[in-house]
Amino acid sequence: MSSIGTGRTRSGIPESGRQAVSGSNSLPVFDLLKREELRRMVEDDGMTDAQIARMFGVSTNQVHRRREKMNLVQGHRSAETLAHIVQLAETIKTLPDEAIAEIEGIVSRYTNPGGLS
């Protein structure tokens, strides 16, 4: 079995993108990368998709798609958050008109940052 190089990122991920699994066969570590490990590489280590792609011998698009799938792309909302938003929208439907007017004001402030109506 081959040994892994000693170089590791701060998050503990081997700098080598391949790890021997059994015998002479090797399996790309990227396919086994856990969400928390990828999150640490991006957020804690400040690595770009291109740097991660080079490390693991995959394309930048593969890294980006993996981050999207794992809800690690800034600005993307998790499935749980989206479900909560839908539930909130259903609740809003039952509120009195004055409460809905308040909510409209809040939405307007966030969608029209300059205060232009």
Biopython code that builds the backbone (N, CA, C, O; Angstrom):
import numpy as np
from Bio.PDB.StructureBuilder import StructureBuilder

atoms = [
    (1, "MET", "N", (0.841, -1.177, 0.000)),
    (1, "MET", "CA", (0.000, 0.000, 0.000)),
    (1, "MET", "C", (0.888, 1.243, 0.000)),
    (1, "MET", "O", (1.848, 1.320, 0.767)),
    (2, "SER", "N", (0.578, 2.194, -0.838)),
    (2, "SER", "CA", (1.374, 3.413, -0.919)),
    (2, "SER", "C", (1.108, 4.270, 0.304)),
    (2, "SER", "O", (0.048, 4.177, 0.923)),
    (3, "SER", "N", (2.068, 5.097, 0.641)),
    (3, "SER", "CA", (1.850, 5.997, 1.770)),
    (3, "SER", "C", (1.499, 7.378, 1.255)),
    (3, "SER", "O", (1.835, 7.749, 0.131)),
    (4, "ILE", "N", (0.827, 8.117, 2.087)),
    (4, "ILE", "CA", (0.412, 9.484, 1.754)),
    (4, "ILE", "C", (1.570, 10.415, 2.077)),
    (4, "ILE", "O", (2.285, 10.194, 3.055)),
    (5, "GLY", "N", (1.765, 11.450, 1.276)),
    (5, "GLY", "CA", (2.786, 12.451, 1.555)),
    (5, "GLY", "C", (2.502, 13.129, 2.881)),
    (5, "GLY", "O", (1.367, 13.106, 3.357)),
    (6, "THR", "N", (3.503, 13.725, 3.474)),
    (6, "THR", "CA", (3.318, 14.338, 4.786)),
    (6, "THR", "C", (2.716, 15.731, 4.683)),
    (6, "THR", "O", (2.242, 16.256, 5.690)),
    (7, "GLY", "N", (2.716, 16.354, 3.501)),
    (7, "GLY", "CA", (2.158, 17.698, 3.365)),
    (7, "GLY", "C", (0.658, 17.694, 3.552)),
    (7, "GLY", "O", (-0.059, 16.932, 2.903)),
    (8, "ARG", "N", (0.184, 18.554, 4.449)),
    (8, "ARG", "CA", (-1.249, 18.655, 4.718)),
    (8, "ARG", "C", (-1.625, 20.122, 4.821)),
    (8, "ARG", "O", (-0.794, 20.959, 5.173)),
    (9, "THR", "N", (-2.883, 20.434, 4.513)),
    (9, "THR", "CA", (-3.383, 21.796, 4.686)),
    (9, "THR", "C", (-3.641, 22.013, 6.170)),
    (9, "THR", "O", (-3.574, 21.063, 6.950)),
    (10, "ARG", "N", (-3.934, 23.245, 6.575)),
    (10, "ARG", "CA", (-4.243, 23.525, 7.980)),
    (10, "ARG", "C", (-5.443, 22.730, 8.458)),
    (10, "ARG", "O", (-5.535, 22.402, 9.641)),
    (11, "SER", "N", (-6.363, 22.417, 7.560)),
    (11, "SER", "CA", (-7.550, 21.664, 7.950)),
    (11, "SER", "C", (-7.273, 20.170, 8.058)),
    (11, "SER", "O", (-8.173, 19.397, 8.386)),
    (12, "GLY", "N", (-6.012, 19.747, 7.779)),
    (12, "GLY", "CA", (-5.654, 18.349, 7.931)),
    (12, "GLY", "C", (-5.854, 17.514, 6.686)),
    (12, "GLY", "O", (-5.663, 16.299, 6.729)),
    (13, "ILE", "N", (-6.239, 18.136, 5.559)),
    (13, "ILE", "CA", (-6.443, 17.409, 4.317)),
    (13, "ILE", "C", (-5.086, 17.185, 3.665)),
    (13, "ILE", "O", (-4.297, 18.126, 3.570)),
    (14, "PRO", "N", (-4.790, 15.975, 3.215)),
    (14, "PRO", "CA", (-3.508, 15.752, 2.548)),
    (14, "PRO", "C", (-3.367, 16.647, 1.321)),
    (14, "PRO", "O", (-4.330, 16.844, 0.579)),
    (15, "GLU", "N", (-2.170, 17.189, 1.105)),
    (15, "GLU", "CA", (-1.932, 17.997, -0.082)),
    (15, "GLU", "C", (-1.998, 17.146, -1.335)),
    (15, "GLU", "O", (-2.348, 17.644, -2.404)),
    (16, "SER", "N", (-1.669, 15.885, -1.218)),
    (16, "SER", "CA", (-1.772, 14.975, -2.349)),
    (16, "SER", "C", (-3.242, 14.673, -2.576)),
    (16, "SER", "O", (-3.976, 14.412, -1.624)),
    (17, "GLY", "N", (-3.675, 14.707, -3.813)),
    (17, "GLY", "CA", (-5.078, 14.478, -4.108)),
    (17, "GLY", "C", (-5.469, 13.024, -4.199)),
    (17, "GLY", "O", (-6.652, 12.719, -4.349)),
    (18, "ARG", "N", (-4.513, 12.115, -4.113)),
    (18, "ARG", "CA", (-4.826, 10.692, -4.217)),
    (18, "ARG", "C", (-4.318, 9.967, -2.994)),
    (18, "ARG", "O", (-3.259, 10.283, -2.451)),
    (19, "GLN", "N", (-5.083, 9.003, -2.581)),
    (19, "GLN", "CA", (-4.725, 8.208, -1.422)),
    (19, "GLN", "C", (-4.870, 6.744, -1.805)),
    (19, "GLN", "O", (-5.886, 6.353, -2.380)),
    (20, "ALA", "N", (-3.892, 5.949, -1.501)),
    (20, "ALA", "CA", (-4.004, 4.526, -1.796)),
    (20, "ALA", "C", (-5.051, 3.917, -0.882)),
    (20, "ALA", "O", (-5.052, 4.166, 0.324)),
    (21, "VAL", "N", (-5.941, 3.119, -1.454)),
    (21, "VAL", "CA", (-6.991, 2.496, -0.663)),
    (21, "VAL", "C", (-6.660, 1.040, -0.411)),
    (21, "VAL", "O", (-6.750, 0.580, 0.727)),
    (22, "SER", "N", (-6.281, 0.301, -1.442)),
    (22, "SER", "CA", (-5.872, -1.085, -1.244)),
    (22, "SER", "C", (-4.993, -1.504, -2.404)),
    (22, "SER", "O", (-5.232, -1.118, -3.548)),
    (23, "GLY", "N", (-3.970, -2.298, -2.104)),
    (23, "GLY", "CA", (-3.078, -2.784, -3.143)),
    (23, "GLY", "C", (-2.480, -1.647, -3.942)),
    (23, "GLY", "O", (-2.040, -0.643, -3.382)),
    (24, "SER", "N", (-2.467, -1.810, -5.266)),
    (24, "SER", "CA", (-1.894, -0.776, -6.128)),
    (24, "SER", "C", (-2.973, 0.163, -6.666)),
    (24, "SER", "O", (-2.666, 1.124, -7.371)),
    (25, "ASN", "N", (-4.234, -0.114, -6.334)),
    (25, "ASN", "CA", (-5.324, 0.765, -6.799)),
    (25, "ASN", "C", (-5.388, 2.001, -5.926)),
    (25, "ASN", "O", (-5.160, 1.929, -4.719)),
    (26, "SER", "N", (-5.699, 3.139, -6.536)),
    (26, "SER", "CA", (-5.905, 4.341, -5.735)),
    (26, "SER", "C", (-7.253, 4.938, -6.081)),
    (26, "SER", "O", (-7.728, 4.828, -7.211)),
    (27, "LEU", "N", (-7.854, 5.564, -5.107)),
    (27, "LEU", "CA", (-9.175, 6.158, -5.252)),
    (27, "LEU", "C", (-9.037, 7.650, -5.023)),
    (27, "LEU", "O", (-8.406, 8.055, -4.047)),
    (28, "PRO", "N", (-9.606, 8.488, -5.891)),
    (28, "PRO", "CA", (-9.505, 9.930, -5.660)),
    (28, "PRO", "C", (-10.149, 10.308, -4.327)),
    (28, "PRO", "O", (-11.308, 9.985, -4.067)),
    (29, "VAL", "N", (-9.387, 10.985, -3.503)),
    (29, "VAL", "CA", (-9.875, 11.416, -2.197)),
    (29, "VAL", "C", (-11.041, 12.398, -2.368)),
    (29, "VAL", "O", (-11.922, 12.462, -1.510)),
    (30, "PHE", "N", (-11.056, 13.160, -3.464)),
    (30, "PHE", "CA", (-12.112, 14.150, -3.666)),
    (30, "PHE", "C", (-13.498, 13.507, -3.610)),
    (30, "PHE", "O", (-14.439, 14.109, -3.092)),
    (31, "ASP", "N", (-13.627, 12.297, -4.134)),
    (31, "ASP", "CA", (-14.915, 11.609, -4.119)),
    (31, "ASP", "C", (-15.359, 11.257, -2.702)),
    (31, "ASP", "O", (-16.547, 11.059, -2.449)),
    (32, "LEU", "N", (-14.407, 11.182, -1.788)),
    (32, "LEU", "CA", (-14.703, 10.808, -0.406)),
    (32, "LEU", "C", (-14.715, 11.999, 0.542)),
    (32, "LEU", "O", (-14.973, 11.848, 1.737)),
    (33, "LEU", "N", (-14.436, 13.185, 0.007)),
    (33, "LEU", "CA", (-14.319, 14.393, 0.823)),
    (33, "LEU", "C", (-15.638, 14.722, 1.507)),
    (33, "LEU", "O", (-16.675, 14.820, 0.851)),
    (34, "LYS", "N", (-15.601, 14.891, 2.806)),
    (34, "LYS", "CA", (-16.798, 15.220, 3.587)),
    (34, "LYS", "C", (-17.062, 16.717, 3.531)),
    (34, "LYS", "O", (-16.164, 17.514, 3.258)),
    (35, "ARG", "N", (-18.316, 17.083, 3.798)),
    (35, "ARG", "CA", (-18.733, 18.482, 3.747)),
    (35, "ARG", "C", (-17.876, 19.355, 4.661)),
    (35, "ARG", "O", (-17.413, 20.418, 4.249)),
    (36, "GLU", "N", (-17.665, 18.913, 5.887)),
    (36, "GLU", "CA", (-16.906, 19.714, 6.848)),
    (36, "GLU", "C", (-15.464, 19.914, 6.386)),
    (36, "GLU", "O", (-14.895, 20.986, 6.592)),
    (37, "GLU", "N", (-14.872, 18.904, 5.769)),
    (37, "GLU", "CA", (-13.502, 19.029, 5.264)),
    (37, "GLU", "C", (-13.439, 20.059, 4.138)),
    (37, "GLU", "O", (-12.533, 20.891, 4.100)),
    (38, "LEU", "N", (-14.408, 19.998, 3.222)),
    (38, "LEU", "CA", (-14.442, 20.962, 2.118)),
    (38, "LEU", "C", (-14.724, 22.364, 2.647)),
    (38, "LEU", "O", (-14.137, 23.339, 2.177)),
    (39, "ARG", "N", (-15.623, 22.464, 3.626)),
    (39, "ARG", "CA", (-15.926, 23.771, 4.228)),
    (39, "ARG", "C", (-14.668, 24.377, 4.848)),
    (39, "ARG", "O", (-14.402, 25.564, 4.666)),
    (40, "ARG", "N", (-13.899, 23.579, 5.571)),
    (40, "ARG", "CA", (-12.671, 24.084, 6.190)),
    (40, "ARG", "C", (-11.673, 24.560, 5.145)),
    (40, "ARG", "O", (-11.020, 25.588, 5.327)),
    (41, "MET", "N", (-11.556, 23.816, 4.056)),
    (41, "MET", "CA", (-10.609, 24.200, 3.010)),
    (41, "MET", "C", (-10.979, 25.560, 2.423)),
    (41, "MET", "O", (-10.110, 26.394, 2.170)),
    (42, "VAL", "N", (-12.280, 25.773, 2.211)),
    (42, "VAL", "CA", (-12.745, 27.011, 1.587)),
    (42, "VAL", "C", (-12.763, 28.160, 2.599)),
    (42, "VAL", "O", (-12.192, 29.221, 2.348)),
    (43, "GLU", "N", (-13.418, 27.947, 3.738)),
    (43, "GLU", "CA", (-13.620, 29.042, 4.693)),
    (43, "GLU", "C", (-12.423, 29.282, 5.604)),
    (43, "GLU", "O", (-12.014, 30.428, 5.790)),
    (44, "ASP", "N", (-11.855, 28.224, 6.174)),
    (44, "ASP", "CA", (-10.753, 28.394, 7.122)),
    (44, "ASP", "C", (-9.407, 28.586, 6.424)),
    (44, "ASP", "O", (-8.619, 29.452, 6.806)),
    (45, "ASP", "N", (-9.151, 27.767, 5.393)),
    (45, "ASP", "CA", (-7.870, 27.849, 4.690)),
    (45, "ASP", "C", (-7.884, 28.871, 3.561)),
    (45, "ASP", "O", (-6.828, 29.227, 3.038)),
    (46, "GLY", "N", (-9.080, 29.354, 3.174)),
    (46, "GLY", "CA", (-9.188, 30.371, 2.128)),
    (46, "GLY", "C", (-8.831, 29.871, 0.742)),
    (46, "GLY", "O", (-8.400, 30.649, -0.109)),
    (47, "MET", "N", (-9.007, 28.570, 0.507)),
    (47, "MET", "CA", (-8.637, 28.007, -0.793)),
    (47, "MET", "C", (-9.705, 28.289, -1.840)),
    (47, "MET", "O", (-10.897, 28.307, -1.531)),
    (48, "THR", "N", (-9.281, 28.506, -3.063)),
    (48, "THR", "CA", (-10.203, 28.718, -4.183)),
    (48, "THR", "C", (-10.576, 27.365, -4.783)),
    (48, "THR", "O", (-9.937, 26.350, -4.507)),
    (49, "ASP", "N", (-11.623, 27.370, -5.611)),
    (49, "ASP", "CA", (-12.004, 26.148, -6.317)),
    (49, "ASP", "C", (-10.846, 25.635, -7.158)),
    (49, "ASP", "O", (-10.616, 24.428, -7.235)),
    (50, "ALA", "N", (-10.118, 26.550, -7.786)),
    (50, "ALA", "CA", (-8.990, 26.156, -8.644)),
    (50, "ALA", "C", (-7.890, 25.489, -7.830)),
    (50, "ALA", "O", (-7.318, 24.494, -8.276)),
    (51, "GLN", "N", (-7.584, 26.007, -6.663)),
    (51, "GLN", "CA", (-6.560, 25.404, -5.811)),
    (51, "GLN", "C", (-6.979, 24.003, -5.360)),
    (51, "GLN", "O", (-6.174, 23.071, -5.366)),
    (52, "ILE", "N", (-8.237, 23.869, -4.972)),
    (52, "ILE", "CA", (-8.749, 22.566, -4.543)),
    (52, "ILE", "C", (-8.732, 21.596, -5.713)),
    (52, "ILE", "O", (-8.363, 20.432, -5.556)),
    (53, "ALA", "N", (-9.131, 22.076, -6.890)),
    (53, "ALA", "CA", (-9.147, 21.226, -8.081)),
    (53, "ALA", "C", (-7.746, 20.698, -8.393)),
    (53, "ALA", "O", (-7.574, 19.513, -8.677)),
    (54, "ARG", "N", (-6.744, 21.582, -8.338)),
    (54, "ARG", "CA", (-5.361, 21.147, -8.589)),
    (54, "ARG", "C", (-4.917, 20.122, -7.548)),
    (54, "ARG", "O", (-4.264, 19.133, -7.884)),
    (55, "MET", "N", (-5.267, 20.356, -6.301)),
    (55, "MET", "CA", (-4.869, 19.462, -5.223)),
    (55, "MET", "C", (-5.388, 18.044, -5.438)),
    (55, "MET", "O", (-4.690, 17.067, -5.168)),
    (56, "PHE", "N", (-6.636, 17.947, -5.933)),
    (56, "PHE", "CA", (-7.276, 16.642, -6.072)),
    (56, "PHE", "C", (-7.273, 16.111, -7.508)),
    (56, "PHE", "O", (-7.759, 15.009, -7.763)),
    (57, "GLY", "N", (-6.724, 16.893, -8.445)),
    (57, "GLY", "CA", (-6.667, 16.435, -9.827)),
    (57, "GLY", "C", (-8.028, 16.357, -10.488)),
    (57, "GLY", "O", (-8.284, 15.466, -11.297)),
    (58, "VAL", "N", (-8.908, 17.297, -10.141)),
    (58, "VAL", "CA", (-10.250, 17.356, -10.739)),
    (58, "VAL", "C", (-10.428, 18.735, -11.359)),
    (58, "VAL", "O", (-9.566, 19.600, -11.209)),
    (59, "SER", "N", (-11.541, 18.943, -12.052)),
    (59, "SER", "CA", (-11.784, 20.248, -12.669)),
    (59, "SER", "C", (-12.355, 21.232, -11.654)),
    (59, "SER", "O", (-12.933, 20.844, -10.639)),
    (60, "THR", "N", (-12.176, 22.511, -11.956)),
    (60, "THR", "CA", (-12.745, 23.563, -11.117)),
    (60, "THR", "C", (-14.266, 23.435, -11.071)),
    (60, "THR", "O", (-14.884, 23.672, -10.034)),
    (61, "ASN", "N", (-14.870, 23.055, -12.213)),
    (61, "ASN", "CA", (-16.326, 22.876, -12.245)),
    (61, "ASN", "C", (-16.778, 21.766, -11.304)),
    (61, "ASN", "O", (-17.826, 21.882, -10.669)),
    (62, "GLN", "N", (-15.991, 20.683, -11.208)),
    (62, "GLN", "CA", (-16.347, 19.596, -10.297)),
    (62, "GLN", "C", (-16.343, 20.088, -8.853)),
    (62, "GLN", "O", (-17.231, 19.745, -8.072)),
    (63, "VAL", "N", (-15.350, 20.883, -8.504)),
    (63, "VAL", "CA", (-15.276, 21.427, -7.143)),
    (63, "VAL", "C", (-16.472, 22.326, -6.880)),
    (63, "VAL", "O", (-17.120, 22.218, -5.839)),
    (64, "HIS", "N", (-16.767, 23.222, -7.835)),
    (64, "HIS", "CA", (-17.880, 24.148, -7.645)),
    (64, "HIS", "C", (-19.206, 23.396, -7.518)),
    (64, "HIS", "O", (-20.025, 23.719, -6.657)),
    (65, "ARG", "N", (-19.416, 22.399, -8.369)),
    (65, "ARG", "CA", (-20.663, 21.609, -8.294)),
    (65, "ARG", "C", (-20.764, 20.889, -6.957)),
    (65, "ARG", "O", (-21.845, 20.793, -6.376)),
    (66, "ARG", "N", (-19.644, 20.389, -6.475)),
    (66, "ARG", "CA", (-19.643, 19.699, -5.186)),
    (66, "ARG", "C", (-19.986, 20.671, -4.060)),
    (66, "ARG", "O", (-20.748, 20.336, -3.153)),
    (67, "ARG", "N", (-19.417, 21.883, -4.123)),
    (67, "ARG", "CA", (-19.738, 22.890, -3.107)),
    (67, "ARG", "C", (-21.207, 23.283, -3.179)),
    (67, "ARG", "O", (-21.849, 23.470, -2.145)),
    (68, "GLU", "N", (-21.749, 23.412, -4.396)),
    (68, "GLU", "CA", (-23.177, 23.717, -4.541)),
    (68, "GLU", "C", (-24.029, 22.616, -3.926)),
    (68, "GLU", "O", (-24.978, 22.887, -3.190)),
    (69, "LYS", "N", (-23.680, 21.380, -4.234)),
    (69, "LYS", "CA", (-24.432, 20.233, -3.721)),
    (69, "LYS", "C", (-24.391, 20.191, -2.193)),
    (69, "LYS", "O", (-25.351, 19.775, -1.545)),
    (70, "MET", "N", (-23.269, 20.626, -1.635)),
    (70, "MET", "CA", (-23.102, 20.609, -0.184)),
    (70, "MET", "C", (-23.511, 21.933, 0.465)),
    (70, "MET", "O", (-23.256, 22.145, 1.650)),
    (71, "ASN", "N", (-24.144, 22.823, -0.303)),
    (71, "ASN", "CA", (-24.581, 24.133, 0.186)),
    (71, "ASN", "C", (-23.423, 24.927, 0.783)),
    (71, "ASN", "O", (-23.539, 25.504, 1.865)),
    (72, "LEU", "N", (-22.319, 24.946, 0.067)),
    (72, "LEU", "CA", (-21.142, 25.686, 0.509)),
    (72, "LEU", "C", (-20.811, 26.863, -0.399)),
    (72, "LEU", "O", (-19.721, 27.428, -0.314)),
    (73, "VAL", "N", (-21.740, 27.231, -1.260)),
    (73, "VAL", "CA", (-21.536, 28.380, -2.140)),
    (73, "VAL", "C", (-22.218, 29.567, -1.482)),
    (73, "VAL", "O", (-23.410, 29.523, -1.181)),
    (74, "GLN", "N", (-21.453, 30.628, -1.261)),
    (74, "GLN", "CA", (-21.992, 31.793, -0.579)),
    (74, "GLN", "C", (-23.204, 32.332, -1.330)),
    (74, "GLN", "O", (-23.182, 32.469, -2.553)),
    (75, "GLY", "N", (-24.248, 32.630, -0.590)),
    (75, "GLY", "CA", (-25.469, 33.150, -1.187)),
    (75, "GLY", "C", (-26.501, 32.073, -1.463)),
    (75, "GLY", "O", (-27.671, 32.381, -1.692)),
    (76, "HIS", "N", (-26.082, 30.801, -1.445)),
    (76, "HIS", "CA", (-27.035, 29.706, -1.632)),
    (76, "HIS", "C", (-27.638, 29.345, -0.293)),
    (76, "HIS", "O", (-26.962, 29.387, 0.735)),
    (77, "ARG", "N", (-28.905, 28.991, -0.305)),
    (77, "ARG", "CA", (-29.586, 28.615, 0.927)),
    (77, "ARG", "C", (-29.763, 27.109, 0.985)),
    (77, "ARG", "O", (-29.975, 26.453, -0.035)),
    (78, "SER", "N", (-29.674, 26.577, 2.178)),
    (78, "SER", "CA", (-29.840, 25.138, 2.359)),
    (78, "SER", "C", (-31.305, 24.753, 2.157)),
    (78, "SER", "O", (-32.189, 25.609, 2.184)),
    (79, "ALA", "N", (-31.548, 23.484, 1.958)),
    (79, "ALA", "CA", (-32.908, 22.980, 1.789)),
    (79, "ALA", "C", (-33.746, 23.283, 3.031)),
    (79, "ALA", "O", (-34.930, 23.600, 2.924)),
    (80, "GLU", "N", (-33.131, 23.186, 4.198)),
    (80, "GLU", "CA", (-33.853, 23.472, 5.443)),
    (80, "GLU", "C", (-34.283, 24.930, 5.508)),
    (80, "GLU", "O", (-35.403, 25.238, 5.915)),
    (81, "THR", "N", (-33.383, 25.830, 5.102)),
    (81, "THR", "CA", (-33.706, 27.260, 5.105)),
    (81, "THR", "C", (-34.824, 27.558, 4.122)),
    (81, "THR", "O", (-35.739, 28.321, 4.431)),
    (82, "LEU", "N", (-34.754, 26.955, 2.930)),
    (82, "LEU", "CA", (-35.809, 27.173, 1.932)),
    (82, "LEU", "C", (-37.149, 26.641, 2.427)),
    (82, "LEU", "O", (-38.183, 27.269, 2.201)),
    (83, "ALA", "N", (-37.143, 25.495, 3.098)),
    (83, "ALA", "CA", (-38.388, 24.943, 3.652)),
    (83, "ALA", "C", (-38.963, 25.888, 4.704)),
    (83, "ALA", "O", (-40.178, 26.071, 4.779)),
    (84, "HIS", "N", (-38.094, 26.489, 5.514)),
    (84, "HIS", "CA", (-38.543, 27.448, 6.530)),
    (84, "HIS", "C", (-39.152, 28.688, 5.868)),
    (84, "HIS", "O", (-40.162, 29.211, 6.339)),
    (85, "ILE", "N", (-38.548, 29.150, 4.794)),
    (85, "ILE", "CA", (-39.060, 30.321, 4.074)),
    (85, "ILE", "C", (-40.451, 30.026, 3.516)),
    (85, "ILE", "O", (-41.344, 30.870, 3.594)),
    (86, "VAL", "N", (-40.635, 28.841, 2.960)),
    (86, "VAL", "CA", (-41.956, 28.461, 2.427)),
    (86, "VAL", "C", (-42.979, 28.418, 3.556)),
    (86, "VAL", "O", (-44.105, 28.890, 3.398)),
    (87, "GLN", "N", (-42.582, 27.849, 4.699)),
    (87, "GLN", "CA", (-43.487, 27.796, 5.855)),
    (87, "GLN", "C", (-43.836, 29.204, 6.326)),
    (87, "GLN", "O", (-44.982, 29.475, 6.683)),
    (88, "LEU", "N", (-42.869, 30.083, 6.327)),
    (88, "LEU", "CA", (-43.096, 31.472, 6.716)),
    (88, "LEU", "C", (-44.073, 32.151, 5.760)),
    (88, "LEU", "O", (-44.957, 32.888, 6.197)),
    (89, "ALA", "N", (-43.920, 31.910, 4.471)),
    (89, "ALA", "CA", (-44.829, 32.485, 3.476)),
    (89, "ALA", "C", (-46.258, 32.000, 3.703)),
    (89, "ALA", "O", (-47.207, 32.774, 3.568)),
    (90, "GLU", "N", (-46.413, 30.726, 4.046)),
    (90, "GLU", "CA", (-47.751, 30.192, 4.330)),
    (90, "GLU", "C", (-48.354, 30.863, 5.557)),
    (90, "GLU", "O", (-49.555, 31.133, 5.591)),
    (91, "THR", "N", (-47.538, 31.131, 6.550)),
    (91, "THR", "CA", (-48.014, 31.805, 7.764)),
    (91, "THR", "C", (-48.425, 33.239, 7.457)),
    (91, "THR", "O", (-49.428, 33.723, 7.983)),
    (92, "ILE", "N", (-47.666, 33.917, 6.617)),
    (92, "ILE", "CA", (-47.958, 35.307, 6.266)),
    (92, "ILE", "C", (-49.349, 35.434, 5.658)),
    (92, "ILE", "O", (-50.041, 36.426, 5.885)),
    (93, "LYS", "N", (-49.759, 34.432, 4.887)),
    (93, "LYS", "CA", (-51.081, 34.454, 4.252)),
    (93, "LYS", "C", (-52.209, 34.608, 5.264)),
    (93, "LYS", "O", (-53.276, 35.122, 4.931)),
    (94, "THR", "N", (-51.981, 34.169, 6.483)),
    (94, "THR", "CA", (-53.049, 34.190, 7.495)),
    (94, "THR", "C", (-53.045, 35.452, 8.356)),
    (94, "THR", "O", (-53.930, 35.633, 9.191)),
    (95, "LEU", "N", (-52.062, 36.318, 8.160)),
    (95, "LEU", "CA", (-51.937, 37.517, 8.987)),
    (95, "LEU", "C", (-52.932, 38.599, 8.569)),
    (95, "LEU", "O", (-53.390, 38.615, 7.427)),
    (96, "PRO", "N", (-53.266, 39.501, 9.493)),
    (96, "PRO", "CA", (-54.144, 40.619, 9.140)),
    (96, "PRO", "C", (-53.447, 41.575, 8.163)),
    (96, "PRO", "O", (-52.222, 41.576, 8.041)),
    (97, "ASP", "N", (-54.245, 42.377, 7.480)),
    (97, "ASP", "CA", (-53.722, 43.289, 6.456)),
    (97, "ASP", "C", (-52.636, 44.226, 6.972)),
    (97, "ASP", "O", (-51.664, 44.488, 6.264)),
    (98, "GLU", "N", (-52.784, 44.740, 8.200)),
    (98, "GLU", "CA", (-51.767, 45.672, 8.721)),
    (98, "GLU", "C", (-50.416, 44.971, 8.923)),
    (98, "GLU", "O", (-49.369, 45.595, 8.749)),
    (99, "ALA", "N", (-50.428, 43.700, 9.283)),
    (99, "ALA", "CA", (-49.173, 42.951, 9.435)),
    (99, "ALA", "C", (-48.535, 42.727, 8.063)),
    (99, "ALA", "O", (-47.316, 42.830, 7.920)),
    (100, "ILE", "N", (-49.344, 42.424, 7.070)),
    (100, "ILE", "CA", (-48.829, 42.226, 5.724)),
    (100, "ILE", "C", (-48.226, 43.526, 5.191)),
    (100, "ILE", "O", (-47.209, 43.501, 4.498)),
    (101, "ALA", "N", (-48.850, 44.656, 5.513)),
    (101, "ALA", "CA", (-48.305, 45.959, 5.100)),
    (101, "ALA", "C", (-46.930, 46.183, 5.734)),
    (101, "ALA", "O", (-46.031, 46.712, 5.080)),
    (102, "GLU", "N", (-46.757, 45.789, 6.993)),
    (102, "GLU", "CA", (-45.449, 45.914, 7.652)),
    (102, "GLU", "C", (-44.400, 45.042, 6.954)),
    (102, "GLU", "O", (-43.265, 45.464, 6.729)),
    (103, "ILE", "N", (-44.806, 43.837, 6.625)),
    (103, "ILE", "CA", (-43.892, 42.914, 5.943)),
    (103, "ILE", "C", (-43.509, 43.471, 4.577)),
    (103, "ILE", "O", (-42.350, 43.381, 4.173)),
    (104, "GLU", "N", (-44.480, 44.047, 3.862)),
    (104, "GLU", "CA", (-44.183, 44.658, 2.566)),
    (104, "GLU", "C", (-43.154, 45.769, 2.711)),
    (104, "GLU", "O", (-42.272, 45.919, 1.865)),
    (105, "GLY", "N", (-43.266, 46.552, 3.787)),
    (105, "GLY", "CA", (-42.297, 47.620, 4.046)),
    (105, "GLY", "C", (-40.900, 47.067, 4.268)),
    (105, "GLY", "O", (-39.921, 47.615, 3.761)),
    (106, "ILE", "N", (-40.806, 45.982, 5.025)),
    (106, "ILE", "CA", (-39.507, 45.358, 5.285)),
    (106, "ILE", "C", (-38.918, 44.819, 3.982)),
    (106, "ILE", "O", (-37.741, 45.036, 3.694)),
    (107, "VAL", "N", (-39.726, 44.128, 3.208)),
    (107, "VAL", "CA", (-39.259, 43.582, 1.926)),
    (107, "VAL", "C", (-38.795, 44.710, 1.015)),
    (107, "VAL", "O", (-37.767, 44.593, 0.348)),
    (108, "SER", "N", (-39.540, 45.783, 0.986)),
    (108, "SER", "CA", (-39.183, 46.930, 0.150)),
    (108, "SER", "C", (-37.836, 47.521, 0.561)),
    (108, "SER", "O", (-37.031, 47.876, -0.300)),
    (109, "ARG", "N", (-37.581, 47.630, 1.869)),
    (109, "ARG", "CA", (-36.297, 48.168, 2.342)),
    (109, "ARG", "C", (-35.126, 47.306, 1.887)),
    (109, "ARG", "O", (-34.062, 47.835, 1.565)),
    (110, "TYR", "N", (-35.302, 45.999, 1.855)),
    (110, "TYR", "CA", (-34.206, 45.105, 1.477)),
    (110, "TYR", "C", (-34.065, 44.931, -0.028)),
    (110, "TYR", "O", (-32.976, 44.619, -0.510)),
    (111, "THR", "N", (-35.128, 45.122, -0.769)),
    (111, "THR", "CA", (-35.047, 44.977, -2.221)),
    (111, "THR", "C", (-34.780, 46.293, -2.927)),
    (111, "THR", "O", (-34.372, 46.298, -4.089)),
    (112, "ASN", "N", (-35.004, 47.415, -2.243)),
    (112, "ASN", "CA", (-34.719, 48.748, -2.777)),
    (112, "ASN", "C", (-33.813, 49.464, -1.778)),
    (112, "ASN", "O", (-34.280, 50.352, -1.065)),
    (113, "PRO", "N", (-32.522, 49.101, -1.707)),
    (113, "PRO", "CA", (-31.632, 49.642, -0.689)),
    (113, "PRO", "C", (-31.522, 51.159, -0.658)),
    (113, "PRO", "O", (-31.253, 51.735, 0.396)),
    (114, "GLY", "N", (-31.722, 51.803, -1.776)),
    (114, "GLY", "CA", (-31.634, 53.268, -1.806)),
    (114, "GLY", "C", (-32.876, 53.949, -1.281)),
    (114, "GLY", "O", (-32.934, 55.177, -1.224)),
    (115, "GLY", "N", (-33.870, 53.169, -0.897)),
    (115, "GLY", "CA", (-35.105, 53.733, -0.396)),
    (115, "GLY", "C", (-36.014, 54.239, -1.493)),
    (115, "GLY", "O", (-37.006, 54.913, -1.214)),
    (116, "LEU", "N", (-35.692, 53.924, -2.746)),
    (116, "LEU", "CA", (-36.524, 54.351, -3.873)),
    (116, "LEU", "C", (-37.685, 53.389, -4.031)),
    (116, "LEU", "O", (-37.493, 52.174, -4.056)),
    (117, "SER", "N", (-38.855, 53.915, -4.134)),
    (117, "SER", "CA", (-40.031, 53.069, -4.297)),
    (117, "SER", "C", (-40.498, 53.052, -5.724)),
    (117, "SER", "O", (-41.483, 52.386, -6.044)),
]
sb = StructureBuilder()
sb.init_structure("model")
sb.init_model(0)
sb.init_chain("A")
sb.init_seg("    ")
for serial, (resi, resn, name, xyz) in enumerate(atoms, 1):
    if name == "N":
        sb.init_residue(resn, " ", resi, " ")
    sb.init_atom(name, np.array(xyz, "f"), 0.0, 1.0, " ", f" {name:<3s}", serial, name[0])
structure = sb.get_structure()
